[in-house]
Amino acid sequence: MSVGGEAIDSAGVPLPEETLSVAKQSDAVLLGAIGGYKWDNNPPQLKPETGLLQLRKGLGVFANLRPATVLPQLVDASTLKKEVAEGVDLIVVRELTGGIYFGKPRGFGTNEKGEDIGFNTEVYSTSEIDRIARIGFETARKRRGKLCSVDKANVLEASMLWRKRVTKVASEYPDVELSHMYVDNASMQLIRNPKQFDTIVTNNIFGDILSDEASMLTGSIGMLPSASLGESGPGLFEPIHGSAPDIAGQDKANPLATVLSAAMLLRYGLGEENAAKRIENVVLETLDKGFRTGDIVSTGKTLVGCKAMGEEVLKLLDSLSPAPVSC
């Protein structure tokens, strides 16, 4: 089904009703990156990114899980010193359907001096905070039991409520260690000492920024998958990178984030843990063999394009016995 730029060209809107209808009836949704220079100057309602926001809202997905793990095979691809990057394994749980991206009022206007102004509203309700906090605690419980809530409670009222509610929800999870950190400090700590983090839970705009920052600890945004989950209905699985229009059609893109997003779809969307592990193991084995796209290549490794990297993954996948199917 089409969404984003393709949908604008074919249907006149970034999210056709048919696309949303089919997505809602599915067990899970795998999303390709959207956007491109062609649509940059479109009005807001006709931008590809609007289709993505509408799809998230329509599916009711409110929790975005973005892992950032420095694989042993790619530690040298990180821009950080090896001793800082080695062993990093964290996940950012980002609230996805509230906050400043959706808050109202928003728009353009004129101030008392007659100057043009633009304005947006950062707003969160108790229920929105509580449900994302629980996802954060549940995620931390399945990992190493440490949750860091990131906010700006020293300045923003929305963050003051955020901290109050996260602290209250913590009483339901006595086995999880909760800490709080201001977003400016968190952005510095991700670079200074990223291994201190296990699970981070934060709002929409902070999560958008911090998850991209965390992705670069790994060496490339082209390696990282994500899952967006709701209380019911299909999850939305996609790479965290954009469509990279600057290299479109040049066989340079790294396909592994999308491949790993399919693995997350199998695990979180369909409950097929064995199949998910099979794909993840094949990706690691492909890296073990030394194949690298341009964004992660280093001395002594074999530079391949997007298509060739995909073919190498498929070769190994085909060579393995099929994963058991749960009945």
VOGU-3710 file (C-alpha; in Angstrom, 3 decimals, decimal comma):
1> msvggeaids> 0,000/0,000/0,000  1,217/3,507/-0,784  2,023/6,203/1,764  4,058/9,403/1,751  5,401/10,812/-1,501  4,191/7,957/-3,645  0,682/8,347/-2,235  0,726/12,107/-2,862  1,610/11,473/-6,509  -0,880/8,655/-7,027
11> agvplpeetl> -3,785/9,615/-4,763  -3,280/13,289/-3,941  -2,872/12,730/-0,188  0,001/11,389/1,959  -2,178/8,690/3,571  -5,037/7,342/1,408  -8,044/5,990/3,299  -7,518/2,593/1,665  -3,969/2,375/3,018  -5,077/3,092/6,576
21> svakqsdavl> -7,992/0,658/6,279  -5,777/-2,203/5,089  -3,158/-1,402/7,746  -5,773/-1,541/10,512  -6,909/-4,985/9,318  -3,362/-6,367/9,286  -1,497/-8,312/11,976  1,532/-6,012/11,626  2,769/-3,241/9,343  6,273/-2,934/7,842
31> lgaiggykwd> 6,925/0,628/6,692  9,488/1,824/4,192  11,182/5,199/4,609  9,217/8,093/3,132  9,956/11,588/1,843  12,244/13,264/-0,643  13,293/16,597/-2,097  10,420/16,506/-4,593  7,836/17,178/-1,870  9,855/19,479/0,422
41> nnppqlkpet> 7,992/22,625/-0,597  4,504/21,145/-0,350  2,058/22,641/2,174  2,030/20,791/5,527  -1,052/18,686/4,736  0,657/17,410/1,572  4,056/16,534/3,017  5,066/12,833/3,140  5,831/13,106/6,862  2,197/14,055/7,509
51> gllqlrkglg> 1,212/10,644/6,170  3,494/8,955/8,689  2,057/10,951/11,592  -1,474/10,147/10,407  -0,632/6,444/10,116  0,761/6,327/13,654  -2,299/8,143/14,955  -4,706/5,979/12,948  -3,169/2,750/14,235  -3,144/4,035/17,792
61> vfanlrpatv> 0,542/3,264/18,286  1,890/5,416/21,093  5,149/3,725/22,150  8,196/3,766/19,894  10,983/1,330/20,862  14,368/2,172/19,373  17,289/-0,058/20,366  20,858/1,194/20,036  23,339/-1,642/20,386  26,999/-1,405/19,406
71> lpqlvdastl> 27,701/-4,734/17,733  31,212/-6,140/18,275  31,652/-6,303/14,484  30,962/-2,565/14,135  32,593/-1,019/17,194  35,233/0,562/14,956  32,489/2,244/12,887  31,440/4,372/15,856  32,806/7,908/15,925  33,425/7,502/19,670
81> kkevaegvdl> 36,537/5,962/21,195  36,383/2,185/21,320  36,433/2,099/25,118  33,369/4,387/25,193  31,338/2,662/22,464  32,183/-0,967/23,189  29,383/-2,787/24,993  26,717/-0,108/24,595  23,268/-1,711/24,692  20,352/0,635/25,356
91> ivvreltggi> 16,817/1,251/24,164  14,851/4,483/23,903  11,114/4,251/24,597  9,603/7,342/22,984  6,035/8,590/23,385  4,774/8,870/19,852  1,321/10,440/19,550  1,281/13,331/22,013  3,387/16,310/22,934  4,427/19,229/20,778
101> yfgkprgfgt> 4,038/17,388/17,453  0,289/17,032/18,016  -0,580/19,621/20,659  -3,033/22,441/19,943  -3,157/25,354/19,455  -0,545/25,435/16,745  -0,064/27,573/13,669  1,024/30,993/12,510  -0,077/34,428/13,584  0,984/37,979/14,300
111> nekgedigfn> 2,185/39,415/17,601  1,457/42,808/19,132  4,372/44,288/17,149  2,905/43,089/13,878  5,618/40,446/13,446  4,915/36,994/12,048  5,035/34,248/14,678  4,856/30,467/14,677  3,610/28,559/17,712  3,223/24,989/18,964
121> tevystseid> 1,937/23,473/22,194  3,632/20,858/24,370  0,803/19,107/26,198  0,447/15,726/27,934  -2,382/14,177/29,919  -2,058/11,868/32,904  -3,256/8,850/30,904  -0,789/9,503/28,065  2,134/9,688/30,482  1,055/6,686/32,561
131> riarigfeta> 0,730/4,337/29,596  4,119/5,200/28,088  5,711/4,993/31,540  4,366/1,452/31,938  5,838/0,482/28,569  9,152/1,907/29,779  9,029/-0,052/33,030  7,956/-3,265/31,271  10,782/-2,892/28,764  13,356/-2,256/31,518
141> rkrrgklcsv> 12,049/-5,260/33,451  12,825/-7,486/30,452  16,324/-6,027/30,147  18,630/-5,029/33,018  16,044/-3,434/35,303  17,126/0,210/35,003  14,840/2,968/33,675  15,897/6,571/33,149  13,061/9,046/32,564  14,191/12,089/30,578
151> dkanvleasm> 12,364/15,420/30,864  12,865/19,159/31,344  11,012/19,453/34,638  13,086/22,434/35,782  11,444/24,601/33,107  8,411/22,996/31,443  5,080/22,383/33,180  4,379/19,436/30,875  7,640/17,879/32,099  6,762/18,587/35,728
161> lwrkrvtkva> 3,600/16,518/35,302  5,613/13,913/33,381  8,057/13,437/36,272  5,263/13,350/38,839  3,353/10,628/36,969  6,399/8,498/36,108  7,403/8,568/39,774  3,901/7,463/40,771  3,832/4,601/38,226  7,215/3,441/39,574
171> seypdvelsh> 5,451/2,111/42,673  3,970/-0,620/40,452  7,476/-1,792/39,511  9,547/-2,156/42,692  12,011/-4,402/40,820  12,963/-1,616/38,376  15,437/1,104/39,393  14,103/4,531/38,308  16,206/7,631/37,756  15,388/11,049/36,284
181> myvdnasmql> 17,558/13,194/34,016  17,091/16,554/32,297  17,201/16,260/28,524  20,206/18,543/28,074  22,236/16,450/30,508  20,975/13,229/28,928  22,178/14,368/25,516  25,648/14,941/26,968  25,699/11,712/28,970  24,815/9,658/25,862
191> irnpkqfdti> 28,133/10,784/24,408  30,209/10,867/27,598  29,156/7,557/29,141  26,464/5,752/27,131  26,955/2,444/28,971  25,249/3,949/32,053  21,905/3,674/30,240  19,708/0,603/29,963  16,204/1,845/29,118  15,284/5,495/28,512
201> vtnnifgdil> 11,658/6,677/28,496  10,836/10,167/27,283  8,361/12,340/25,418  7,874/12,712/21,695  10,273/15,500/20,744  13,026/14,540/23,231  12,768/10,918/22,109  12,974/11,937/18,476  16,266/13,730/19,099  17,855/11,385/21,664
211> sdeasmltgs> 17,130/8,233/19,670  18,860/9,705/16,628  21,814/10,700/18,803  21,919/7,219/20,324  21,866/5,688/16,858  25,175/7,317/15,997  26,825/5,559/18,929  26,435/2,431/16,817  28,248/3,900/13,839  25,294/4,280/11,503
221> igmlpsaslg> 21,640/5,184/11,542  21,351/2,593/8,755  21,673/-0,278/11,250  18,797/0,476/13,594  15,224/-0,838/13,539  12,243/0,373/15,538  8,863/-0,840/16,718  5,811/1,305/17,403  3,216/-0,398/19,567  -0,276/0,371/20,821
231> esgpglfepi> -2,609/-1,114/23,394  -4,246/-3,260/20,705  -4,144/-3,681/16,948  -1,166/-4,007/14,633  2,251/-2,608/15,468  4,214/-0,437/13,042  7,774/-1,515/12,258  10,259/0,673/10,398  13,934/1,639/10,213  14,682/4,804/12,161
241> hgsapdiagq> 16,431/6,427/9,209  14,749/8,555/6,554  14,645/7,963/2,822  18,143/9,435/2,203  17,164/11,212/-1,046  20,773/12,318/-1,548  21,761/8,717/-2,373  18,461/7,470/-3,814  18,882/5,194/-6,827  22,656/4,896/-6,379
251> dkanplatvl> 22,730/1,448/-4,695  24,438/2,932/-1,626  21,826/2,624/1,136  22,248/0,227/4,042  19,307/-2,232/4,001  20,059/-3,828/7,374  17,877/-1,494/9,476  14,877/-2,538/7,419  15,862/-6,209/7,595  16,154/-5,916/11,373
261> saamllrygl> 12,814/-4,083/11,503  11,293/-7,180/9,910  12,865/-9,203/12,725  11,254/-6,890/15,297  7,945/-7,329/13,456  8,248/-11,090/13,819  9,087/-10,811/17,529  6,704/-8,080/18,731  4,044/-8,167/16,038  3,608/-11,871/15,339
271> geenaakrie> 5,170/-13,562/18,359  7,611/-15,502/16,175  10,743/-15,356/18,345  12,595/-18,136/16,493  12,117/-16,500/13,111  13,212/-13,129/14,517  16,406/-14,614/15,964  17,099/-16,380/12,673  17,102/-13,063/10,793  19,161/-11,284/13,455
281> nvvletldkg> 21,752/-14,072/13,516  22,058/-13,979/9,743  22,702/-10,225/9,828  25,478/-10,764/12,395  26,970/-13,564/10,314  26,945/-11,358/7,205  28,870/-8,723/9,145  31,239/-11,422/10,445  32,061/-12,215/6,820  33,249/-8,635/6,408
291> frtgdivstg> 30,550/-7,190/4,149  29,856/-3,500/4,687  27,859/-0,745/3,004  29,495/2,664/2,703  28,120/4,040/5,962  29,799/1,341/8,082  32,826/0,341/6,003  36,272/0,292/7,589  39,771/-0,756/6,582  40,011/-4,403/5,577
301> ktlvgckamg> 36,281/-4,868/5,014  34,452/-5,530/1,739  32,478/-2,555/0,443  29,168/-3,605/-1,147  26,060/-1,804/-2,300  22,509/-2,085/-1,008  21,535/-4,868/-3,409  24,663/-6,950/-2,797  24,298/-6,647/0,989  20,730/-7,890/0,717
311> eevlklldsl> 21,849/-10,801/-1,458  24,513/-11,812/1,060  21,895/-11,853/3,826  19,588/-13,967/1,667  22,348/-16,448/0,825  22,925/-17,139/4,512  19,222/-17,177/5,272  18,616/-19,762/2,560  21,495/-21,884/3,828  19,938/-22,260/7,281
321> spapvsc> 17,202/-24,713/8,113  13,792/-23,044/8,465  12,866/-21,746/11,901  10,229/-23,797/13,736  6,704/-22,480/13,258  4,623/-22,105/16,415  1,131/-23,605/16,263
//
